Amino acid sequence: MPGFEVFGEEEKKEILEVVDTGVLFRYEFGAQRQGVYKVLEFENRFAAYCGTAYAQAVTSGTAALKVALAALGVGPGDEVITQGFTFVATWEAILDIGAIPVFTEIDTTLNMDPLDLAKKITAKTKCIIPVHMLGAQARIAEIVAIADQHGIPVLEDTAQAAGARIGGQRLGSFGACGTFSFDAVKTMTTGEGGMIITADEKLWRIMSEYHDHGHDHVVNPGARGGEGRRFIGFNYRMMELQGAIGLAQLAKLDAMIVAQKKTKAALKEAASAIPGVQFRQLVDENGDSATFFCFFLESREHCQRVNTVLTENKAGAINFGENAWHFYPRWEHLLAGSTVAASGWPFMEPGGKRRVIYDPQGLPVSAELIDRMLVYPIPVKMSPERLAEIQAALQLAAQV
Ligand SMILES: *Cc1c(COP(=O)(O)O)cnc(C)c1O
């Protein structure tokens, strides 16, 4: 699962090339940098890896979502639809741009249910953000088809699924744009960092300029100081050191996925012994990045019984119904409208009127699925002893 497991000499070598020039910044210092442009090179390699024309590096996966939403023209008065099972960052970015997040149910792919999406589109919907959660695909073709009928752009939150595919095509490249995170727990990491990919040059240029205070990037890397600007921006610039680490990690991504797939297959085989077990539905099993292994049991009670045995045998699994960061009813700060802004923004209008009220019981289908699901994160490296320990625990759990 996390790229820090394979952090090593390759990353060190890339970092030293930056340190040797003394230029830690992606723009300017033309002569001093001796041709070293790590962030730019990382963008170009990442775009090529994903099979898209353009990539824009930024400071985090959350910044990637924010910059993408800004470039798509989303703002106050708009609604953005995403799924109720995701990391909080997805809807933090929507609220931060001033729009209102609307949440759909998930289905057995653990991602956006296209049928529920179709029901939740309104005249105010300006963007749809399916999330490729836990390493594997949303029903992206169906989602894009529905969005196209309404002329709404799709932004794929691919933070948890770098390297995953459907039929050979990388996730993140199906919609108008796709965002990635390289934070500490993601499959490839730059410490902190993010990326946006797109095939649309115009959209990329807006992202490029917006993320850099609006500096006009007629050429990238651009000359500084005398250039113009088309709109206000912000600073989400990635550092050269992060670009350097990203290059080394990207080169290891496919090998990490291969290793994870092997471990995942072994765990799946062991879990098959549990009566009534059902596995997460994969749109394309071949294209799974295998960062997580997810299975459903017959009921919430069965799930708890099984996990008690697994925990007693040092192989406890994650139940996302008990995790405060990834599932809608657990986001008490969202539901309550907790914010540091004295005015109550983004939950209150400047006049004091509440902009949105969320019903904690609003996603019953997702709750039913999450309540009877167990999840193992798959590390890149798992010792044979540890694998055997989990396999043995799963075997015992098959008897309760
Ligand atoms: C990690 C994550 C993000 C945010 O990425 P950061 O780099 O931590 O800001 C966004 N969406 C999802 C689904 C994530 O898992």
The ligand as a MOL file (V3000), in Angstrom:
LIG
                    3D

  0  0  0     0  0            999 V3000
M  V30 BEGIN CTAB
M  V30 COUNTS 15 15 0 0 0
M  V30 BEGIN ATOM
M  V30 1 C -5.6080 11.0470 0.4530 0
M  V30 2 C -6.8400 11.4510 -0.2700 0
M  V30 3 C -7.0600 12.7560 -0.7150 0
M  V30 4 C -6.2100 13.9230 -0.3000 0
M  V30 5 O -4.8840 13.8260 -0.5020 0
M  V30 6 P -3.8190 14.6610 0.3720 0
M  V30 7 O -2.6060 14.5620 -0.4740 0
M  V30 8 O -3.6840 13.9690 1.6810 0
M  V30 9 O -4.3250 16.0390 0.4690 0
M  V30 10 C -8.1740 13.0280 -1.4890 0
M  V30 11 N -9.0650 12.0610 -1.7710 0
M  V30 12 C -8.9140 10.8000 -1.3310 0
M  V30 13 C -9.9320 9.7680 -1.7130 0
M  V30 14 C -7.8110 10.4490 -0.5510 0
M  V30 15 O -7.6800 9.2060 -0.0870 0
M  V30 END ATOM
M  V30 BEGIN BOND
M  V30 1 1 1 2
M  V30 2 1 2 3
M  V30 3 2 2 14
M  V30 4 1 3 4
M  V30 5 2 3 10
M  V30 6 1 4 5
M  V30 7 1 5 6
M  V30 8 2 6 7
M  V30 9 1 6 8
M  V30 10 1 6 9
M  V30 11 1 10 11
M  V30 12 2 11 12
M  V30 13 1 12 13
M  V30 14 1 12 14
M  V30 15 1 14 15
M  V30 END BOND
M  V30 END CTAB
M  END
